[in-house]
Amino acid sequence: MKQLIARRVAVLGAGVMGAQIAAHFANAGIPMRLYDLPGGEDDRRGVARVAVQRLLTIEPAPLVEPARAALIEPASFDDDAPLLADCDLVIEAVAERMDIKRSVYARVAPHLAAHAVFASNTSGIPIADLAAALPAGLQPRFCGVHFFNPPRYMALVELIAGPGTVPAVLDALETFLTSTLGKSVVRALDTPNFIANRVGIFALLATVHHAQRLGLGFDVVDALTGPPLGHPRSGTFRLMDLIGLDTMASILRTFERTLAADPWHAHYRVPAWMAERIAAGALGQKTRGGLYRKGTAGHEVFDPLTGDYRPADSRIAPEVAELVALRDEGERMRRLRGSAHPQAQLLWSVQRDLFHYCAHHLQDIAPTARDVDLAMRWGYGWQRGPFEQWQAAGWQETAGALAADIESGVAMAQCALPEWVFTDALQPRRGVHEGAASWSAARAAALPRAALPVHARQRFPDALLGEHLPARSVLFESDDVTLWLPEGDADDEHAVPVLSLRTKMGAIGAGAIGGLLEAVDRAEHEYAALVLWQPQGPFSVGANLRELSALMQRGDLAAIDHFLVRFQTLTSRLAQARVPVVAAVSGMALGGGCEVMMHCSAAALALESTVGLVESRVGVIPGAGGCKAFAQRAARQAAQWGRPGVDGLIDALSRPFDLLAAGRTAPNAQQAVALGFARESDSVVFHPQELLWVAQQRARALARTGAYARPALPLPVAGRAGIDAFGERLAQRRAAGELSAHDERVGRALAHALCGGEVEPGSLADAPQLLAAERQSFIGLVATPETAARIAHMLETGKPLRN
């Protein structure tokens, strides 16, 4: 199998996980068939149909837009099994019981196409056992594919080979999952709970054990085991509430049943307090109460000593907070170990036992230490995996401390560290990761990353501590921008330089505008194209509000107008550049950042990007060409409708007026296209690490096909008639109490810009006229105290002010 082309996919099992897996395939535009048991005689596909409808109510939303639900066809095992013959990929996601899975396999196996890949989304049942329940001819195309929940948002997918899985099937499936669904794939060995849950659940158990030993409350423990360990804010016990205490108990029973020979087996037990909470129906977030709940006086936490709730208090002791804040990670680890404070002892003990556990089991659960660390990053949201944490603290010194604690009997298990921890091969490397290789306990050697062609699309993949990052060749640099080429591109005649902002959150001030203009000039003279991309952080949150606020405080409206002229010059240069300029957007493209994107030749947007013109939230309007762009689009749209007159123009402007007046954003790239911030021709990229590669390829393609900027010809505008129409709408909303006086003022300024100013309805306006109307409206607003207050409040709190 050279590649997996999934024209249609089936998911077997319409439970929460199965339905959400189906939803993410639908997000990628792939027709789905979602199977479950037959419903009543009146609707045999009712079980699956209800599951599809439920997708529209779940938060966070499994679907990028509700319309994608139409791509999921409900089906039943009894009536629709023959339809599996047209599916290229079939994923089983039924309950985690061997008898149920075998029953489903018996029903569907005779109907699978001879080329179809069959995979199980099991989270813990051995793939070898599942493969044994399949016909011999299907086993080479069968494997495990463990999505993490929720499938749309969690990066990790663990891929597990069965005894007879053909390697090419795994390669094709990994390639498909990576580029088409945007997943980060780790190859796991076929051991109980694979990698991430094996390590992650043990980390929770170690924390539970030491919290009880040291007499620490759940709330304090969560504060300690969240950001201080580089873990999400949920920490330990809040995470259990998110997982569900009943689900946690089921996982622990699986550990207890399947890992009898494990040196830590004695700890694979359901704690008494967990069993009591489950019996009381307090399962966590899904029951709005578990180990935490919202009480009359605020958040409360369960106390297993009293069997009741008390007010939550997550304060860390000052002396421990001081240790946590140490920058030297080796010193931090030494001082935590040496401290007698229970909170410090918890932090040391949890990390010690986690390192011990991972070292002991590395050979059994993962090909390399890299796979463990990446699995914990991508599946549990850890900033660093356990081996990275160990290496950062000093490999040999930490190993010696672990060995001493094991020898003294204070560790959770008494098995010695494996010999490879002290091997000479690790001495010059200072740990398990260095250069391009990571340690494999099974092969007693450092191994490089896999070399699948799909990985070449990730020009700057997630790098582990100790790995070498790809180099960059800097072409020019200022305080605000860097123009550079990726490693290996300097001698490529088709090289596409990259412009990155160096400002906080990609804010655009005078320096950034100057740097962007210089980058366009250089690209036109020396290269065939240009890409705008941020290696880290958002694409851009827009204009630098601090610079703008400083000018407003001085009352320097002339300087503000000059800044706007420069910003509009930039977006006009992007739109009229003699080489293609492609925006590679991830994170956020807001306000002026969105305007920059809109004026580029094309854009490539990471799926989970937030895009929009949000200026009204701070009491201004888009002033760098955003209003002009929507006015021009409205004129073209009205002509396409066959209604080029004023009424058609007003109708075409109604949606963008409402969007911009509300400061509404598109929560993902698909909706950015639907709302008109991005174009239908723009690329939506599911894997964010492929974004730069896609943008560079798009830029090269535009250059090779002779793409060039077309002149912006004058177009009709709605003029005074449009301003009056939108003004009447605003007045009605003000009278209904929906808007403040300043909201109405901002809305009227927006109408003035979108309609081309106070001109005759239907008159032609060119780009400079539309930009001048934008500036006039913008300057009028920044002169008001209400807008000054909104900008100041946003800078101080990060939240909009209604005044």
N, C-alpha and C positions, 0 to 999 in steps of 0.2 A: 504494500500500500504506500504509494508515494505521497498522497495527500488525502485529507478527508474533506470532501465537499458535501456539506449538509444542506440539501435542498428542503428536507423535512426531518424533524426530530420528534421523537415520542418520549414522554416521561411516564413511567408506570408508578402510580401512586399520587393521589391528589391531596395529600396532607399538606401541612404548612410548608415543609421543605420542598416537596415535589412541585407544588404549585408555584413556589417562588423561583425554583430552577427554571420551570417552563416560562415564567415571566421574563427572566433575563435573556433567554433565547429569543423571545418575542421582542425585547428591547433591541436586539441585534438584527431585527427584521426577518427572522427565520420562522416559517410556519410551524406550529407546534400541534401535537395531539396529546392531550392530557387524559390518562386512563385512571379509572378506579372501578370499584365494584358497581354492579348495576343498581340503579335506584328503583323506585316503584314502577308499576306497570304504566303509569301515566307519563313518566319521564325516565327512561332507562339510563340516560346519561346525566341524571340529576345530580349525583354526588360530585362529579367533575364540574358540572355547570355551576353549582354553588361555590365550588372552590375558585373558579375563575372570577365570579362576581365578588367574592371576598377579597380578591387582590386589589380591588378598587377602594377598599376601606382601611387597608393596613398602613400603619406608619412605622418607620419610614417607607415611602411608597416603593413597592417592588417594580412598578412599571414607570418608565420615563415619561409616559403620557398615557392617559386612559385609553385612547384609541388603539393602543397596542394589544389590548385584551382581545380584539377581534382576530388576532393571529393565532389564538389558542382555541383549538377545537375540542370540546368535551367528548369523551369516549368511554365505553365500558369494556371490561375484559371479556364478558360473555358475548357481546354483540359485535364488537369491532376489532377483535384480534386479527382477522385477515387483513385489515387495513395497514398493519405494521409492515407489510411487504414493500411499501413505498417509502419507508423511513431509512435514512442513511445512518442515523445514530439513535440508539434506544438506551435510555438511562432508567434503571430501576431505583425507586426511592420509596419502597413500601416499608412497613414497620420492621424494626430490628429484631425479627424472630426468624430463625432458620426455617421453621415449618411454613410460614407465610411466604417467604421468598421462594422456597422450592415449589410451592403450589403455583405461584405466578410464573416461574420459569417454565413449568410444564405446559401452562396455557399458551405462552407467547413464543417459545422457541421454534415450534413448527412453522411459524408464519414470518420469521425474520428473513430478510433478503440475504443472499449469499455473500454480499459485500459488506453488510451492515456491521458496525461496531456496537457491541453490547457491553454496558458498564453498570456497575452497582455503586450507588451513592452511600453504601454502608459506612458507618463511622467506627465500626469495631469488629465486625464479624470477619474472620480470615477469608481472604479472597480465594485461597486454595480450597476451602470448604465449599464456597459458593460455586467455584468452577466445576467441582466434582458433581454438582447437581445438574450440569448442562450436557447436552450431546457432545461427543468428541469433536465433531466438525465445527462447533461454535467456540470451543475453548481457545483457539488461537486468536480470536477476535474479542475476547472477554478480558476485562480488567476492572480495577476499582478506580472510581473518580469521586473523591470526597470533597464536596463543596462545603465551605464554611458559611454560617448563617449570620446575616441575610445574604443570599448569593449575589445580589446586585452590588452590594457595598463592600463585602469582604474580599480581599485580593486573593487569598490562598485557595488553591485546589491541590489536594494530594493525589498523586497518580500512583497506583499500585499494580504491579504486574502479577498475574496469576502464574501457576507453574508452566502453562503452555502458551502464554501470551507471546505473539510474534513481536519482536522489538519495533518493527516498522509501524505497527498499529499504535504503540505508545508514542512514537515520534510524531506521527500524523495527528494524534489526538492532542498532544501537548502543543503542537503548532496551532491547531484550531482553537484550543482553549485560550491561548495567549493572545493571538491577534483578533480573533472574531469576538470573543467574550471578554477580553481584557483581563484575564486571570494570570496570576503569578503562580507557576506550577513548581511543586517540589516532588521529586520521586521518593516515595517512602517504601520501606521494606514491609513485607507482609507479616506484621506483628500486631498484637492487640492494640487498638486505638491509634495505630500508626505513629506519627511524630508529634504533631502539635498538641493533640489532646493528651497523649501520653505524658508529655513534659508539662503542659499547662495544668492539667488536673493534679499532677503531683505537686506542682508549686502551690496550688490551693491547699492541698492536704498538709504540706509542710507548714504552711502558715497557720492552719487550724490547730495543728499539733503544738506549735510553739506558743501561739496565743493562749491556749489553755494552760500550758506549762508555766507561762510567765504571768498569768492572771491579767491579761490585757483585754479590754472591751473591743467588740467588733468595730466600733466607730474609729477608735484610735488606730487599730490595726489597718483599717482601710486607708487612713491618712498616711500611714507609714509605707504601705505596700503599693501605693499608687505612684505619683510622680517621683518620690525619693528613690524608687527602684527603676525609674524609667518606664513604668507601666501606666496604662490609662487610669484616669481619676477614679474609676469604679473600684480600684483596689482588689480586695479579695471577697468580702462578704456581700458587697453590693453586686459584684460580678455574679455571685451565686444566685442572687435575686433575679438578675437579668437572664441567666441560663434557665432558672426554674429549679426550686429545691427538689421537686419530684424527678426532674431530668438528672440533676446531680446525683441523687440516690441511685438511679438506674445505672449511671455510668460507674459509680463506685462498686455496685454489685457485679458489674461486668469485670472490673479490675479484680475483684476478689475471686471471681469464678475462674478467670482465664490466666491469672498471673500467680498461681499457687507457689511457684518456685522462686518468685521474686524476693530478694532480700528485704524489701520494704513491705512485704505482703501484710504484715500485722497492722499496717496503717490504712489498708484498703477497707475501711469500715464506714458505715453510715453513722455519724455521731448521734447520740441520743437526742440532742436538742434539734437536729435536723428531722429525725423521725417524728418528734413531737410536733414540730411546725407543720409537717406534711399532714399528719393526722388531724390537725386543726384546720386544714384547708388554706393555710397561709403559705402559698407556694412561691411567692416573689412578685415580680412586677406584673405578671399576667393576672394575679388575683388582687392587685393593688395593696399588697401587704405580704411580707415574708419576714426577713430579718430586719427590714426597715419598713416603716409605715408613716403616713402623715397623720399626726395627732392634732388635737385641738390647739396645742401651744407650739406646733412646729413639727419638725421631723423627729421621729422616735426610733430607737434601736432596741432590738431584743437582747435581753441579758439572760444567758443560760443559767446563771447562779440563782436568780430570783424567779425565773420562768415567766417574766413579764417584761413590758417595754418601759424604757426610760428616755428622757430627752437626750438626743444625740449630742455628743461633745467630742469633736475630732481634733482637739489641740495636741500638737506634738510638744514634748518637753523642750524648753529653750536650749538646754545643753545638747540634746540629741539633734535638734534642728541645726545647731552649729556644726556638728559633725557631718550631717548630710550635705551641708553647703560647701564642704571642702572640695576644691578643684582637683587636687591630687588624689586620684582614685585609689592608688595604693595606700596612701596615708589614711584616707577615709576608711578603707577596709580594716587596716591595722587598728585604728582607734575604735571602731565599732566593736571589734573582737575584744579589745582590752577593756571596754567600758563595762561597769557593773549595772548600768541602768537597764531595766527590763526592755525598754523600747529599742535601745541600741543592740541588746542581745537578740531581740527578734530579728532585726535586719541582718545581722551577721549570721544567725542560725539558719534563716530561710535560704540565704544565698549559699552558705556552706553545703547544706543538704541538697540543694538544687544542683550545684556543680558536681557533687559526688554522684548523684543519680544519673546525670547526663553522661558523665565520663564512664560510669559502669555500663550503661546501656547503649552507648554510641554504636558499638559494633552490631548490635541487634536491630536497631530501629532505623538507621539512616546510612546512606553511602558515605557521607562525610559530615564533619562538624558544620560545614556551610549550610547543609540542608536543615539541620536543627535550628541554627540561628535565623535563617530566612523564614522558616516555618513559624517561629515565634514572633517575628516581626510582622509577617503578613497575616497570620491567623489570630494572634492575640493582641496585636497593636503594641508590642514592646519596642522601645527605641533601640535596644540591643538584645541580641540573643544571649543565652547563658554562657556560651563559650566566649563571646565577645566581652561580656562583663568580667569574666575570669581573666581574660588576657589583658584587659584594660587595667585591672588591679595589680598586675604583675604575675605572670604565669607560675614561675617556680616558687616564689614566696607564698603565694596563695595555696599552691599545691602542698607545700610544707605545713601550712596551718591546717588544711583539711586533714592531712595524714595524722597530725598530732591530735586533733579532736576525735578522729576515728579510733586512734589507739587508746585514748583516755575514756572512751565509751560514751561520750556526750552526743555523738552523731545519731541520726535516726536509724541507721543500719551499720553493722560492724564489718561489712566486707571491705577489704583493702581497695585503695585506688588501683585501677589497672596499670600494668607496667608501662604501657605506652605514654602515660602522663609524664613519666620521668625519662623517656627515651632520649638518647643523644640527638636524634633527628629533630627534636623540638628545641634544643638549646639555642642554636644560632637563629632560630625563627622567632624566639620569644613568645611562642604560642602556637595555636592551631591554624591561624590565618596569616599568610604573608604573600605579597606579590599577587600572583594570579591563581594560587593554589590553597587548598584547605585539607586538613588532616583526615585521612580515612583510617579508622581503627581496624576495619576488616582487612585492609590491604597493607597496613603499616607503612603508608606512604602519603605524601601530599599530592592531591589530584586537582587538575584544573577544572574550570567550569565546563559544562557540556557545550558542545560545539554545533548545536542544531542551527540551521540557517536562520530560523526565526529569531534567535538571540542576537543576530547581527543588526536587527532592526532597533534594538535598544542600545543606542549609542552611548548612553551614560546610565548603565544599570545600577540598581541599589548596590552600593559597595559596603562590604563588611570592614570592621576595624582591622587594619593591617593590610588590606588589599590596596593595590595601586589603582588610583583613579585614572581614566583616560586623560591625556594631556591636551592642553589648548594652546594654540599659537595666537598670541594677541597681536592684532593689527593696529589698533589704537585704543587708548583708555583715558578716561577722565574721572572726576569724582562721581559722576552720575551714570556713565555708560561704559561698556566694553564691547568693542567689535573684535571678533575672534573667529578662528577656524578650528574645527575638531581635529584631533590627532590623525595624521595621515592624509588630510585634505589639502595641505599647503601646496603640494606638487600636482594636484588634480586640476586639469584645465577646465573642468566643469564644477570647481569648488563653489560652494554657496556659503558666504560668510554669515555669521550669526551676531545679531545685536542684542545684548542683554542689559537691562537696567540694573544699576547698583544701588538704587535708592530703596529705602524701607517700603516694603509692600508694593514696589514698582510705582511709587508716586511720581508724577510728571511735573517737574518744575522747569524753570528757565534753563538750567544746565542740562536736563534730560532732553528738552526740546532741541537745544543746540547740538547735542550729541547725535540724536536721531537724524537731524538734517544732514550732518556731516556724513553719517553712515550711508544715507541715500546717495549723496554726491559720490562717495567712494565706490559704491556698488555700480553706479552708472558708468564710471570711468574705468573700473578695473575688473569687474565681475559680471556674470550674466544674470544674477538674481540676489536677493537678500531675504533672510528670515529673521523675524523678531521672536525671541524665545527666552524664557526665564528658567535657568537651571533649577532654582528652588524658589518657593514662594509663589504668590499669585502673578499673573501676567501684568496686571496693573489695577490699582484701586482708583485711578484717575488723577485729576489735578492735585498738586500739592496744596492742601488746604491751609497749611501753616504759612506758606509763602503768601497765599491769597489773603489770609486773615491779617497778616502784618501790614499789607498794603491798605486793607480796609481800615485798620486802626489809625493809619496815618491820613486817611481820607484821600489817598492818592488815586483817584479814578483814572487819571491819564496813564499811570503805570499799569493799572489793571487792564485798560484797553490795549495797551502795548503788548501785555502778556497774551491776551486773547488773539491779537493779530498774529503773534508768533505761533501760537498753538494752531490757529486756522491755517497759517502758512505750512505748518508741518503736515496736517491732514491733507491739504491740497497737494503737497509734494508727493505724499504717499499715493494719492489717487492718480496723479499724472506722471509718476516715475517712468523713466524709459526702460527700466528693467522690472520684472515681476518682484513684488514685495509680499511675502506671505507671513501672516501672523500665526504663531503657534501658541494657542491659548490653553492654559490650565489654571485651576484654582478659581480666580476671579478676573473678569474684565469688566470693570464698572466705570461709569461716568466717562471721563476722558480716555480711559483704557479701552472702553468699548468703542468710542469714536475712532481711536487709532485703528482698531481691528476692522471696523466697518469701511475704512478708506483704503485698506490694503487691497492688493490685486486679488487675494484669496485668503482664506483662513483654514486652519486645521484646529479643531477644538477637541480637547479631552472630554469624554462623555460627562464626567461629573464636574462640569465647570458652571459657575454662576455668572451670568452675563446680563447687562442691562444699563440703561441710562437713568441714574438714581439722583440726579442733581436736585430735583424738587424736594428731596428729603432735607437738604440744607438751604432751601429757599432760593435756589437759582434754577436755571434751565441749561440744557446742553449748549455749550458755547463754542465748541471746537469743530463744528460741522455736523453734529448729530441731527439737529433740526433740519438743516439743509438737505441731508441725505434722505430723511423721511419725506420732506416736501417733494423732492425729485422723484422718489419712488411712487408717491401718491399720484403725481401727474402721469407717470407711465402706466400705473395700474388703472386709473380712470380711463385712459385711452384704450387699454386692453378690454375693459368692460364695455367699450362703445359709448361711454358717457364722459367725454372730455370737458363738458361744461362745468360751471361752478358747483352745481349739486353733486356731480360725480366726484369732483375734487374734495368736497366736504365729507362725503361718505368715505372716500379712500383715506382721509386724514383722521377719521373718527377713532379708529383703533390705536394708531400711534399716539394721538392726543391723550387718550385715556391711559395708555401705558406710561407715557412720560410724565403726565400730571401726577400719577400715583407713585412714580419712582419704582415701578414694578420690575422685577428681575425674572429672567428665565432660570429655573433651578438646575437645568442641565442643558447640554449642547443640543439635543434633539428639540427641546422647547425653544432654544435660542433661534433655531431655524424657523420653527412654527410661528414665533412672535415677530420675526422680521429683523432681529438683531444680526443674525447670520443669514447667509444665502443658501438656497437649495443646493448650489454647486459646491459649497464648503464641505470639508471632510469632517466627519465625526469619528474620533479615534477612541476605541474602547480601552486600549492599554496605554496609560499615560507615559510609560517609558518609551513608547514608539512614536510619540508626538513629534519630536525633532526630526526623526527619519522621514516620516510622512510629509512634514512641511518642506523639507529639503527636496524630496522627490517631486512634490507638487511644483515647487519653484523651478526645478530643472525642466520639468515637462512644459511649463508655461514658456520658459525661455526657448526651448527647442522648437516649439510650435509657433514661434514668432508672435507671441501675445504682446500687446502693447496697449497703453492707456488710450482710450477714446476721448475726444474733446467733450466737455460737458456743455451741451447746447442749451440755450434758454428754453424754459418750459413754463406752461401756464400755472398760475398760483391762485388761491382762493381769495386773497386780498381782504378788503373790508367786510365782504359778505361772510367769509369764513370766521373772521375775528368776532363779528356780531353773533354768529350762530353758536360758536363755542362759549362766548361771553354769556349768552342767555342760559346755556346749560349750566355754567358755573353759578350764575345767580340763583337758579332754582335749587341747586345743591346747597348753596349758602343759606337760603331761606329755610331749607329742611334741616339745618343744623349739622350738615355733613362736613362743612368747610369753615375754617376761620377766615377772617378778613384777609389775612396775608396769604392763606392758601388760594383764595380767589385771585389775589394780585399776581401770584406766581402763575396760576393757570392762564390769566389773560396775557401775561408776558410770553408764555409758551405758544398761545394761539397766534400772537403777533409774529413770532418767528416762523412757525410752521406755515403760516398763510402768506409769507412774503412781505409783511408789513402793511402799512396803510396805503395800499395801491388799489387801482381799479380791479374788481373781480375778473379773473380770466386773463389778466395781462401777463405778458411773458417776463420772466425774471431769470437772470443768469446766476451763476454760483456766487460772484462777488456781492450781488444784491442780497441774496439769501443770507450770506455770512454777515453782511452789515446789519440786517434785521436781527440776527442772533445776538450780535454784540450790543446793539442798542437795548434789547430786552434784558440782557445779562447785566449791563452796567446800571440800568434802572433799578434792578433788584439789589445789587450789592451796596447801593447807596442808602438802603433802608436799615433802620436799627433791628427790625425783626429778622432779616437775613443774617445780620452780624451776630445776633443772639443764637441763631440756629447753627451757624458754623462753629461758634465758640463752644456750644454744648456738645456738638459732635466730636470736636477735638478733645474735649475734657472727658466725655463719658463713652464715646463710641456709639451713641444712640441718638436717633432723631428727636427733635423738639417740636412739639405742636404749639405754636403761639399765634 
